[in-house]
């Protein structure tokens, strides 16, 4: 004879919750379809921002250097948060924490030097580099 014990999971509350969510979402979708506006004018689908009628395409191509610079900013900004956390707790960390932050900043400096030598921070075109003599 098998009986349910207290260690078996009771899943009916989860099922009731999922059913309530599905009913609520369906109700909201149906209600918005019934009560929503249905007018269609010439300017309904036209983008409009800050009182200026847009002209041209919004799809512009940006130089890859912008994305690369944004990645560098995010990476080095994150490290600045770690350094700030060290600065807040530097007395409790003592000399061990100081040695660790020196190694951390050294690795950051090495990464920045590597990026600089690689030319990732130089946005000049090859022609501009030749004209500058580099």
N, CA, C and O atoms as a GROMACS GRO file, in nm:
protein
  536
    1UNK      N    1   0.084  -0.117   0.000
    1UNK     CA    2   0.000   0.000   0.000
    1UNK      C    3   0.089   0.124   0.000
    1UNK      O    4   0.172   0.140   0.089
    2UNK      N    5   0.071   0.212  -0.100
    2UNK     CA    6   0.154   0.332  -0.107
    2UNK      C    7   0.072   0.452  -0.064
    2UNK      O    8  -0.043   0.470  -0.105
    3UNK      N    9   0.133   0.532   0.017
    3UNK     CA   10   0.066   0.654   0.063
    3UNK      C   11   0.160   0.771   0.042
    3UNK      O   12   0.282   0.755   0.035
    4UNK      N   13   0.103   0.885   0.032
    4UNK     CA   14   0.185   1.005   0.020
    4UNK      C   15   0.244   1.039   0.156
    4UNK      O   16   0.176   1.036   0.258
    5UNK      N   17   0.370   1.072   0.153
    5UNK     CA   18   0.436   1.111   0.278
    5UNK      C   19   0.454   1.261   0.277
    5UNK      O   20   0.427   1.328   0.177
    6UNK      N   21   0.498   1.314   0.388
    6UNK     CA   22   0.520   1.458   0.398
    6UNK      C   23   0.638   1.504   0.314
    6UNK      O   24   0.650   1.623   0.285
    7UNK      N   25   0.726   1.413   0.274
    7UNK     CA   26   0.844   1.452   0.196
    7UNK      C   27   0.814   1.465   0.047
    7UNK      O   28   0.896   1.520  -0.026
    8UNK      N   29   0.699   1.418   0.000
    8UNK     CA   30   0.667   1.431  -0.143
    8UNK      C   31   0.621   1.574  -0.172
    8UNK      O   32   0.550   1.634  -0.091
    9UNK      N   33   0.660   1.626  -0.285
    9UNK     CA   34   0.624   1.766  -0.316
    9UNK      C   35   0.476   1.780  -0.353
    9UNK      O   36   0.419   1.694  -0.420
   10UNK      N   37   0.419   1.887  -0.310
   10UNK     CA   38   0.281   1.918  -0.345
   10UNK      C   39   0.287   2.022  -0.455
   10UNK      O   40   0.330   2.135  -0.433
   11UNK      N   41   0.242   1.984  -0.575
   11UNK     CA   42   0.257   2.070  -0.692
   11UNK      C   43   0.130   2.141  -0.732
   11UNK      O   44   0.133   2.222  -0.824
   12UNK      N   45   0.018   2.115  -0.666
   12UNK     CA   46  -0.106   2.180  -0.709
   12UNK      C   47  -0.102   2.331  -0.693
   12UNK      O   48  -0.162   2.399  -0.777
   13UNK      N   49  -0.036   2.391  -0.591
   13UNK     CA   50  -0.031   2.538  -0.586
   13UNK      C   51   0.043   2.598  -0.706
   13UNK      O   52   0.006   2.705  -0.755
   14UNK      N   53   0.146   2.530  -0.754
   14UNK     CA   54   0.219   2.577  -0.871
   14UNK      C   55   0.128   2.573  -0.995
   14UNK      O   56   0.130   2.665  -1.076
   15UNK      N   57   0.051   2.468  -1.009
   15UNK     CA   58  -0.043   2.457  -1.120
   15UNK      C   59  -0.150   2.564  -1.115
   15UNK      O   60  -0.186   2.621  -1.218
   16UNK      N   61  -0.202   2.593  -0.996
   16UNK     CA   62  -0.302   2.699  -0.980
   16UNK      C   63  -0.241   2.833  -1.016
   16UNK      O   64  -0.305   2.915  -1.082
   17UNK      N   65  -0.117   2.857  -0.974
   17UNK     CA   66  -0.049   2.983  -1.004
   17UNK      C   67  -0.030   2.999  -1.155
   17UNK      O   68  -0.058   3.106  -1.210
   18UNK      N   69   0.019   2.896  -1.223
   18UNK     CA   70   0.040   2.902  -1.368
   18UNK      C   71  -0.092   2.925  -1.440
   18UNK      O   72  -0.098   3.005  -1.533
   19UNK      N   73  -0.198   2.858  -1.398
   19UNK     CA   74  -0.329   2.877  -1.460
   19UNK      C   75  -0.379   3.019  -1.438
   19UNK      O   76  -0.438   3.078  -1.528
   20UNK      N   77  -0.357   3.075  -1.319
   20UNK     CA   78  -0.400   3.212  -1.292
   20UNK      C   79  -0.324   3.312  -1.378
   20UNK      O   80  -0.381   3.410  -1.426
   21UNK      N   81  -0.197   3.288  -1.397
   21UNK     CA   82  -0.117   3.377  -1.482
   21UNK      C   83  -0.165   3.371  -1.625
   21UNK      O   84  -0.179   3.475  -1.690
   22UNK      N   85  -0.190   3.252  -1.677
   22UNK     CA   86  -0.237   3.237  -1.815
   22UNK      C   87  -0.373   3.305  -1.833
   22UNK      O   88  -0.395   3.373  -1.933
   23UNK      N   89  -0.462   3.287  -1.737
   23UNK     CA   90  -0.595   3.350  -1.745
   23UNK      C   91  -0.581   3.502  -1.739
   23UNK      O   92  -0.649   3.572  -1.814
   24UNK      N   93  -0.496   3.554  -1.652
   24UNK     CA   94  -0.477   3.698  -1.640
   24UNK      C   95  -0.419   3.758  -1.768
   24UNK      O   96  -0.465   3.862  -1.814
   25UNK      N   97  -0.320   3.693  -1.826
   25UNK     CA   98  -0.260   3.742  -1.950
   25UNK      C   99  -0.361   3.739  -2.064
   25UNK      O  100  -0.372   3.835  -2.140
   26UNK      N  101  -0.435   3.631  -2.075
   26UNK     CA  102  -0.537   3.621  -2.180
   26UNK      C  103  -0.644   3.730  -2.161
   26UNK      O  104  -0.688   3.791  -2.258
   27UNK      N  105  -0.686   3.753  -2.037
   27UNK     CA  106  -0.786   3.856  -2.009
   27UNK      C  107  -0.734   3.994  -2.049
   27UNK      O  108  -0.808   4.072  -2.109
   28UNK      N  109  -0.610   4.024  -2.016
   28UNK     CA  110  -0.552   4.155  -2.050
   28UNK      C  111  -0.540   4.173  -2.201
   28UNK      O  112  -0.568   4.282  -2.251
   29UNK      N  113  -0.501   4.069  -2.274
   29UNK     CA  114  -0.491   4.078  -2.419
   29UNK      C  115  -0.627   4.097  -2.485
   29UNK      O  116  -0.642   4.179  -2.576
   30UNK      N  117  -0.724   4.023  -2.440
   30UNK     CA  118  -0.858   4.035  -2.496
   30UNK      C  119  -0.918   4.172  -2.464
   30UNK      O  120  -0.980   4.234  -2.550
   31UNK      N  121  -0.899   4.219  -2.341
   31UNK     CA  122  -0.952   4.349  -2.302
   31UNK      C  123  -0.888   4.462  -2.381
   31UNK      O  124  -0.956   4.556  -2.422
   32UNK      N  125  -0.756   4.455  -2.403
   32UNK     CA  126  -0.690   4.560  -2.480
   32UNK      C  127  -0.732   4.556  -2.627
   32UNK      O  128  -0.740   4.660  -2.692
   33UNK      N  129  -0.760   4.437  -2.679
   33UNK     CA  130  -0.807   4.427  -2.818
   33UNK      C  131  -0.948   4.484  -2.832
   33UNK      O  132  -0.982   4.544  -2.934
   34UNK      N  133  -1.030   4.467  -2.729
   34UNK     CA  134  -1.167   4.518  -2.735
   34UNK      C  135  -1.175   4.668  -2.711
   34UNK      O  136  -1.254   4.737  -2.775
   35UNK      N  137  -1.094   4.720  -2.619
   35UNK     CA  138  -1.104   4.860  -2.581
   35UNK      C  139  -1.002   4.950  -2.650
   35UNK      O  140  -1.008   5.072  -2.634
   36UNK      N  141  -0.910   4.895  -2.726
   36UNK     CA  142  -0.806   4.974  -2.789
   36UNK      C  143  -0.857   5.059  -2.903
   36UNK      O  144  -0.962   5.031  -2.961
   37UNK      N  145  -0.780   5.164  -2.936
   37UNK     CA  146  -0.820   5.252  -3.046
   37UNK      C  147  -0.800   5.181  -3.179
   37UNK      O  148  -0.709   5.100  -3.195
   38UNK      N  149  -0.887   5.214  -3.274
   38UNK     CA  150  -0.880   5.150  -3.404
   38UNK      C  151  -0.867   5.248  -3.520
   38UNK      O  152  -0.886   5.210  -3.635
   39UNK      N  153  -0.835   5.373  -3.492
   39UNK     CA  154  -0.826   5.469  -3.601
   39UNK      C  155  -0.693   5.454  -3.675
   39UNK      O  156  -0.591   5.418  -3.616
   40UNK      N  157  -0.697   5.483  -3.802
   40UNK     CA  158  -0.578   5.473  -3.886
   40UNK      C  159  -0.572   5.598  -3.970
   40UNK      O  160  -0.655   5.619  -4.059
   41UNK      N  161  -0.473   5.682  -3.944
   41UNK     CA  162  -0.454   5.803  -4.021
   41UNK      C  163  -0.322   5.795  -4.095
   41UNK      O  164  -0.245   5.700  -4.077
   42UNK      N  165  -0.296   5.894  -4.179
   42UNK     CA  166  -0.172   5.892  -4.257
   42UNK      C  167  -0.048   5.899  -4.168
   42UNK      O  168   0.053   5.837  -4.199
   43UNK      N  169  -0.056   5.972  -4.059
   43UNK     CA  170   0.062   5.992  -3.975
   43UNK      C  171   0.067   5.899  -3.855
   43UNK      O  172   0.151   5.918  -3.767
   44UNK      N  173  -0.018   5.800  -3.850
   44UNK     CA  174  -0.021   5.710  -3.734
   44UNK      C  175   0.109   5.631  -3.722
   44UNK      O  176   0.162   5.617  -3.612
   45UNK      N  177   0.160   5.579  -3.831
   45UNK     CA  178   0.279   5.496  -3.827
   45UNK      C  179   0.408   5.574  -3.850
   45UNK      O  180   0.515   5.514  -3.861
   46UNK      N  181   0.400   5.705  -3.858
   46UNK     CA  182   0.518   5.786  -3.885
   46UNK      C  183   0.592   5.814  -3.754
   46UNK      O  184   0.529   5.856  -3.656
   47UNK      N  185   0.723   5.791  -3.750
   47UNK     CA  186   0.796   5.820  -3.627
   47UNK      C  187   0.801   5.970  -3.601
   47UNK      O  188   0.817   6.050  -3.694
   48UNK      N  189   0.788   6.006  -3.476
   48UNK     CA  190   0.784   6.147  -3.438
   48UNK      C  191   0.855   6.161  -3.304
   48UNK      O  192   0.820   6.093  -3.207
   49UNK      N  193   0.952   6.248  -3.298
   49UNK     CA  194   1.026   6.261  -3.173
   49UNK      C  195   1.062   6.406  -3.149
   49UNK      O  196   1.120   6.472  -3.235
   50UNK      N  197   1.029   6.457  -3.033
   50UNK     CA  198   1.066   6.590  -2.986
   50UNK      C  199   1.019   6.700  -3.080
   50UNK      O  200   1.086   6.803  -3.091
   51UNK      N  201   0.909   6.683  -3.147
   51UNK     CA  202   0.857   6.788  -3.232
   51UNK      C  203   0.927   6.802  -3.366
   51UNK      O  204   0.897   6.894  -3.441
   52UNK      N  205   1.018   6.712  -3.397
   52UNK     CA  206   1.091   6.720  -3.523
   52UNK      C  207   1.051   6.600  -3.609
   52UNK      O  208   1.063   6.485  -3.567
   53UNK      N  209   1.004   6.629  -3.725
   53UNK     CA  210   0.967   6.522  -3.817
   53UNK      C  211   1.097   6.461  -3.871
   53UNK      O  212   1.185   6.533  -3.919
   54UNK      N  213   1.107   6.330  -3.862
   54UNK     CA  214   1.230   6.265  -3.904
   54UNK      C  215   1.243   6.261  -4.055
   54UNK      O  216   1.144   6.252  -4.128
   55UNK      N  217   1.367   6.269  -4.101
   55UNK     CA  218   1.395   6.258  -4.244
   55UNK      C  219   1.505   6.156  -4.262
   55UNK      O  220   1.595   6.145  -4.179
   56UNK      N  221   1.499   6.084  -4.367
   56UNK     CA  222   1.602   5.985  -4.395
   56UNK      C  223   1.583   5.858  -4.313
   56UNK      O  224   1.482   5.840  -4.246
   57UNK      N  225   1.684   5.773  -4.320
   57UNK     CA  226   1.679   5.644  -4.251
   57UNK      C  227   1.744   5.656  -4.113
   57UNK      O  228   1.840   5.730  -4.095
   58UNK      N  229   1.692   5.583  -4.020
   58UNK     CA  230   1.751   5.581  -3.886
   58UNK      C  231   1.862   5.477  -3.876
   58UNK      O  232   1.930   5.468  -3.773
   59UNK      N  233   1.882   5.400  -3.980
   59UNK     CA  234   1.983   5.296  -3.979
   59UNK      C  235   2.114   5.353  -4.032
   59UNK      O  236   2.138   5.360  -4.153
   60UNK      N  237   2.199   5.393  -3.938
   60UNK     CA  238   2.329   5.449  -3.974
   60UNK      C  239   2.438   5.348  -3.942
   60UNK      O  240   2.427   5.273  -3.845
   61UNK      N  241   2.540   5.346  -4.022
   61UNK     CA  242   2.654   5.259  -3.994
   61UNK      C  243   2.757   5.337  -3.916
   61UNK      O  244   2.797   5.447  -3.955
   62UNK      N  245   2.799   5.280  -3.805
   62UNK     CA  246   2.901   5.342  -3.723
   62UNK      C  247   3.032   5.268  -3.743
   62UNK      O  248   3.034   5.148  -3.772
   63UNK      N  249   3.140   5.339  -3.729
   63UNK     CA  250   3.273   5.280  -3.739
   63UNK      C  251   3.289   5.180  -3.624
   63UNK      O  252   3.241   5.204  -3.513
   64UNK      N  253   3.356   5.070  -3.651
   64UNK     CA  254   3.373   4.966  -3.549
   64UNK      C  255   3.451   5.018  -3.429
   64UNK      O  256   3.440   4.962  -3.320
   65UNK      N  257   3.528   5.124  -3.448
   65UNK     CA  258   3.604   5.181  -3.336
   65UNK      C  259   3.514   5.231  -3.224
   65UNK      O  260   3.554   5.228  -3.108
   66UNK      N  261   3.394   5.277  -3.257
   66UNK     CA  262   3.301   5.322  -3.153
   66UNK      C  263   3.262   5.206  -3.063
   66UNK      O  264   3.260   5.220  -2.940
   67UNK      N  265   3.232   5.091  -3.121
   67UNK     CA  266   3.194   4.975  -3.042
   67UNK      C  267   3.315   4.923  -2.962
   67UNK      O  268   3.301   4.883  -2.847
   68UNK      N  269   3.431   4.925  -3.024
   68UNK     CA  270   3.552   4.880  -2.956
   68UNK      C  271   3.583   4.970  -2.837
   68UNK      O  272   3.617   4.920  -2.730
   69UNK      N  273   3.571   5.099  -2.855
   69UNK     CA  274   3.596   5.192  -2.746
   69UNK      C  275   3.492   5.174  -2.635
   69UNK      O  276   3.526   5.187  -2.517
   70UNK      N  277   3.369   5.146  -2.671
   70UNK     CA  278   3.266   5.121  -2.570
   70UNK      C  279   3.299   4.996  -2.489
   70UNK      O  280   3.279   4.992  -2.368
   71UNK      N  281   3.350   4.892  -2.557
   71UNK     CA  282   3.390   4.770  -2.485
   71UNK      C  283   3.505   4.798  -2.389
   71UNK      O  284   3.504   4.752  -2.275
   72UNK      N  285   3.603   4.874  -2.435
   72UNK     CA  286   3.715   4.909  -2.347
   72UNK      C  287   3.666   4.988  -2.227
   72UNK      O  288   3.710   4.965  -2.115
   73UNK      N  289   3.574   5.081  -2.250
   73UNK     CA  290   3.521   5.160  -2.140
   73UNK      C  291   3.452   5.071  -2.038
   73UNK      O  292   3.476   5.086  -1.918
   74UNK      N  293   3.367   4.978  -2.083
   74UNK     CA  294   3.296   4.890  -1.991
   74UNK      C  295   3.395   4.805  -1.912
   74UNK      O  296   3.382   4.790  -1.791
   75UNK      N  297   3.495   4.751  -1.980
   75UNK     CA  298   3.592   4.665  -1.912
   75UNK      C  299   3.670   4.744  -1.808
   75UNK      O  300   3.681   4.700  -1.693
   76UNK      N  301   3.725   4.858  -1.846
   76UNK     CA  302   3.807   4.933  -1.751
   76UNK      C  303   3.721   5.003  -1.646
   76UNK      O  304   3.771   5.031  -1.537
   77UNK      N  305   3.597   5.032  -1.674
   77UNK     CA  306   3.508   5.090  -1.575
   77UNK      C  307   3.475   4.988  -1.467
   77UNK      O  308   3.465   5.023  -1.350
   78UNK      N  309   3.460   4.864  -1.505
   78UNK     CA  310   3.435   4.758  -1.408
   78UNK      C  311   3.553   4.743  -1.313
   78UNK      O  312   3.534   4.724  -1.193
   79UNK      N  313   3.674   4.753  -1.366
   79UNK     CA  314   3.791   4.745  -1.280
   79UNK      C  315   3.797   4.864  -1.185
   79UNK      O  316   3.845   4.850  -1.073
   80UNK      N  317   3.751   4.979  -1.229
   80UNK     CA  318   3.747   5.095  -1.140
   80UNK      C  319   3.656   5.069  -1.021
   80UNK      O  320   3.682   5.118  -0.911
   81UNK      N  321   3.548   4.994  -1.041
   81UNK     CA  322   3.460   4.958  -0.930
   81UNK      C  323   3.532   4.869  -0.830
   81UNK      O  324   3.512   4.883  -0.710
   82UNK      N  325   3.615   4.776  -0.878
   82UNK     CA  326   3.694   4.692  -0.788
   82UNK      C  327   3.795   4.775  -0.709
   82UNK      O  328   3.816   4.752  -0.590
   83UNK      N  329   3.858   4.870  -0.776
   83UNK     CA  330   3.956   4.954  -0.708
   83UNK      C  331   3.886   5.041  -0.603
   83UNK      O  332   3.940   5.064  -0.495
   84UNK      N  333   3.767   5.089  -0.635
   84UNK     CA  334   3.691   5.168  -0.537
   84UNK      C  335   3.656   5.082  -0.416
   84UNK      O  336   3.665   5.130  -0.302
   85UNK      N  337   3.616   4.958  -0.438
   85UNK     CA  338   3.585   4.870  -0.326
   85UNK      C  339   3.708   4.847  -0.239
   85UNK      O  340   3.697   4.839  -0.117
   86UNK      N  341   3.825   4.836  -0.301
   86UNK     CA  342   3.949   4.823  -0.223
   86UNK      C  343   3.974   4.950  -0.142
   86UNK      O  344   4.012   4.942  -0.025
   87UNK      N  345   3.953   5.066  -0.203
   87UNK     CA  346   3.979   5.192  -0.135
   87UNK      C  347   3.890   5.209  -0.012
   87UNK      O  348   3.931   5.270   0.086
   88UNK      N  349   3.769   5.156  -0.018
   88UNK     CA  350   3.678   5.167   0.095
   88UNK      C  351   3.726   5.080   0.212
   88UNK      O  352   3.713   5.118   0.328
   89UNK      N  353   3.782   4.964   0.181
   89UNK     CA  354   3.820   4.868   0.285
   89UNK      C  355   3.970   4.850   0.298
   89UNK      O  356   4.015   4.745   0.342
   90UNK      N  357   4.050   4.952   0.262
   90UNK     CA  358   4.194   4.930   0.259
   90UNK      C  359   4.254   4.909   0.397
   90UNK      O  360   4.354   4.838   0.409
   91UNK      N  361   4.198   4.967   0.501
   91UNK     CA  362   4.254   4.949   0.637
   91UNK      C  363   4.235   4.807   0.687
   91UNK      O  364   4.324   4.752   0.752
   92UNK      N  365   4.121   4.747   0.658
   92UNK     CA  366   4.096   4.609   0.702
   92UNK      C  367   4.179   4.508   0.623
   92UNK      O  368   4.211   4.401   0.674
   93UNK      N  369   4.213   4.542   0.498
   93UNK     CA  370   4.284   4.446   0.413
   93UNK      C  371   4.434   4.443   0.442
   93UNK      O  372   4.498   4.340   0.421
   94UNK      N  373   4.489   4.550   0.489
   94UNK     CA  374   4.630   4.553   0.527
   94UNK      C  375   4.722   4.542   0.406
   94UNK      O  376   4.686   4.575   0.293
   95UNK      N  377   4.845   4.494   0.436
   95UNK     CA  378   4.948   4.484   0.332
   95UNK      C  379   4.917   4.377   0.229
   95UNK      O  380   4.957   4.389   0.113
   96UNK      N  381   4.845   4.272   0.269
   96UNK     CA  382   4.807   4.168   0.173
   96UNK      C  383   4.713   4.226   0.067
   96UNK      O  384   4.731   4.202  -0.052
   97UNK      N  385   4.615   4.303   0.111
   97UNK     CA  386   4.524   4.368   0.016
   97UNK      C  387   4.597   4.467  -0.072
   97UNK      O  388   4.566   4.480  -0.191
   98UNK      N  389   4.695   4.538  -0.014
   98UNK     CA  390   4.773   4.633  -0.093
   98UNK      C  391   4.850   4.561  -0.203
   98UNK      O  392   4.852   4.605  -0.318
   99UNK      N  393   4.914   4.449  -0.169
   99UNK     CA  394   4.989   4.372  -0.268
   99UNK      C  395   4.896   4.321  -0.378
   99UNK      O  396   4.932   4.322  -0.496
  100UNK      N  397   4.778   4.277  -0.339
  100UNK     CA  398   4.683   4.226  -0.438
  100UNK      C  399   4.635   4.337  -0.532
  100UNK      O  400   4.621   4.314  -0.652
  101UNK      N  401   4.609   4.456  -0.479
  101UNK     CA  402   4.563   4.564  -0.565
  101UNK      C  403   4.676   4.613  -0.654
  101UNK      O  404   4.650   4.657  -0.766
  102UNK      N  405   4.800   4.607  -0.607
  102UNK     CA  406   4.912   4.645  -0.692
  102UNK      C  407   4.924   4.547  -0.810
  102UNK      O  408   4.948   4.589  -0.923
  103UNK      N  409   4.908   4.418  -0.783
  103UNK     CA  410   4.910   4.318  -0.891
  103UNK      C  411   4.793   4.343  -0.987
  103UNK      O  412   4.809   4.335  -1.108
  104UNK      N  413   4.676   4.373  -0.932
  104UNK     CA  414   4.557   4.398  -1.013
  104UNK      C  415   4.578   4.519  -1.104
  104UNK      O  416   4.549   4.512  -1.224
  105UNK      N  417   4.628   4.628  -1.049
  105UNK     CA  418   4.652   4.747  -1.130
  105UNK      C  419   4.764   4.721  -1.231
  105UNK      O  420   4.762   4.774  -1.342
  106UNK      N  421   4.862   4.639  -1.193
  106UNK     CA  422   4.969   4.603  -1.286
  106UNK      C  423   4.915   4.526  -1.406
  106UNK      O  424   4.957   4.550  -1.519
  107UNK      N  425   4.822   4.434  -1.382
  107UNK     CA  426   4.761   4.360  -1.492
  107UNK      C  427   4.679   4.454  -1.580
  107UNK      O  428   4.681   4.442  -1.703
  108UNK      N  429   4.608   4.548  -1.518
  108UNK     CA  430   4.532   4.647  -1.596
  108UNK      C  431   4.626   4.732  -1.681
  108UNK      O  432   4.597   4.758  -1.798
  109UNK      N  433   4.737   4.774  -1.624
  109UNK     CA  434   4.833   4.856  -1.698
  109UNK      C  435   4.892   4.775  -1.814
  109UNK      O  436   4.911   4.828  -1.923
  110UNK      N  437   4.921   4.648  -1.789
  110UNK     CA  438   4.975   4.562  -1.896
  110UNK      C  439   4.872   4.546  -2.009
  110UNK      O  440   4.908   4.547  -2.126
  111UNK      N  441   4.745   4.530  -1.972
  111UNK     CA  442   4.641   4.517  -2.074
  111UNK      C  443   4.627   4.646  -2.154
  111UNK      O  444   4.611   4.642  -2.276
  112UNK      N  445   4.633   4.759  -2.086
  112UNK     CA  446   4.624   4.887  -2.155
  112UNK      C  447   4.744   4.909  -2.246
  112UNK      O  448   4.728   4.959  -2.357
  113UNK      N  449   4.862   4.872  -2.201
  113UNK     CA  450   4.982   4.883  -2.283
  113UNK      C  451   4.972   4.792  -2.406
  113UNK      O  452   5.010   4.832  -2.516
  114UNK      N  453   4.921   4.671  -2.386
  114UNK     CA  454   4.902   4.578  -2.497
  114UNK      C  455   4.806   4.636  -2.602
  114UNK      O  456   4.833   4.630  -2.721
  115UNK      N  457   4.694   4.692  -2.555
  115UNK     CA  458   4.598   4.752  -2.648
  115UNK      C  459   4.660   4.871  -2.720
  115UNK      O  460   4.635   4.891  -2.839
  116UNK      N  461   4.739   4.949  -2.650
  116UNK     CA  462   4.804   5.065  -2.711
  116UNK      C  463   4.903   5.020  -2.818
  116UNK      O  464   4.906   5.076  -2.928
  117UNK      N  465   4.986   4.919  -2.787
  117UNK     CA  466   5.084   4.869  -2.883
  117UNK      C  467   5.017   4.800  -3.001
  117UNK      O  468   5.069   4.804  -3.113
  118UNK      N  469   4.905   4.739  -2.978
  118UNK     CA  470   4.830   4.671  -3.084
  118UNK      C  471   4.768   4.772  -3.180
  118UNK      O  472   4.738   4.738  -3.295
  119UNK      N  473   4.749   4.894  -3.135
  119UNK     CA  474   4.688   4.997  -3.218
  119UNK      C  475   4.538   5.006  -3.203
  119UNK      O  476   4.472   5.072  -3.284
  120UNK      N  477   4.483   4.940  -3.103
  120UNK     CA  478   4.338   4.940  -3.085
  120UNK      C  479   4.287   5.077  -3.042
  120UNK      O  480   4.168   5.106  -3.059
  121UNK      N  481   4.372   5.160  -2.986
  121UNK     CA  482   4.330   5.292  -2.940
  121UNK      C  483   4.358   5.400  -3.044
  121UNK      O  484   4.327   5.517  -3.020
  122UNK      N  485   4.415   5.363  -3.158
  122UNK     CA  486   4.450   5.458  -3.263
  122UNK      C  487   4.342   5.456  -3.370
  122UNK      O  488   4.323   5.353  -3.436
  123UNK      N  489   4.272   5.566  -3.388
  123UNK     CA  490   4.162   5.572  -3.483
  123UNK      C  491   4.203   5.630  -3.616
  123UNK      O  492   4.119   5.648  -3.704
  124UNK      N  493   4.328   5.660  -3.632
  124UNK     CA  494   4.371   5.717  -3.760
  124UNK      C  495   4.365   5.613  -3.870
  124UNK      O  496   4.379   5.493  -3.846
  125UNK      N  497   4.343   5.660  -3.990
  125UNK     CA  498   4.344   5.571  -4.106
  125UNK      C  499   4.488   5.539  -4.141
  125UNK      O  500   4.578   5.611  -4.098
  126UNK      N  501   4.514   5.433  -4.218
  126UNK     CA  502   4.652   5.403  -4.258
  126UNK      C  503   4.717   5.520  -4.331
  126UNK      O  504   4.837   5.542  -4.315
  127UNK      N  505   4.641   5.595  -4.409
  127UNK     CA  506   4.696   5.711  -4.477
  127UNK      C  507   4.741   5.818  -4.378
  127UNK      O  508   4.847   5.877  -4.394
  128UNK      N  509   4.660   5.842  -4.277
  128UNK     CA  510   4.695   5.940  -4.175
  128UNK      C  511   4.819   5.897  -4.097
  128UNK      O  512   4.901   5.980  -4.058
  129UNK      N  513   4.831   5.767  -4.074
  129UNK     CA  514   4.950   5.716  -4.004
  129UNK      C  515   5.075   5.736  -4.088
  129UNK      O  516   5.180   5.774  -4.036
  130UNK      N  517   5.064   5.710  -4.221
  130UNK     CA  518   5.180   5.730  -4.308
  130UNK      C  519   5.220   5.876  -4.314
  130UNK      O  520   5.338   5.909  -4.312
  131UNK      N  521   5.122   5.964  -4.320
  131UNK     CA  522   5.151   6.107  -4.326
  131UNK      C  523   5.214   6.157  -4.197
  131UNK      O  524   5.293   6.251  -4.199
  132UNK      N  525   5.178   6.096  -4.084
  132UNK     CA  526   5.234   6.138  -3.956
  132UNK      C  527   5.373   6.078  -3.936
  132UNK      O  528   5.447   6.122  -3.848
  133UNK      N  529   5.409   5.979  -4.016
  133UNK     CA  530   5.540   5.917  -4.005
  133UNK      C  531   5.550   5.806  -3.903
  133UNK      O  532   5.660   5.770  -3.860
  134UNK      N  533   5.435   5.750  -3.864
  134UNK     CA  534   5.437   5.640  -3.764
  134UNK      C  535   5.422   5.509  -3.835
  134UNK      O  536   5.421   5.403  -3.771
   0.00000   0.00000   0.00000
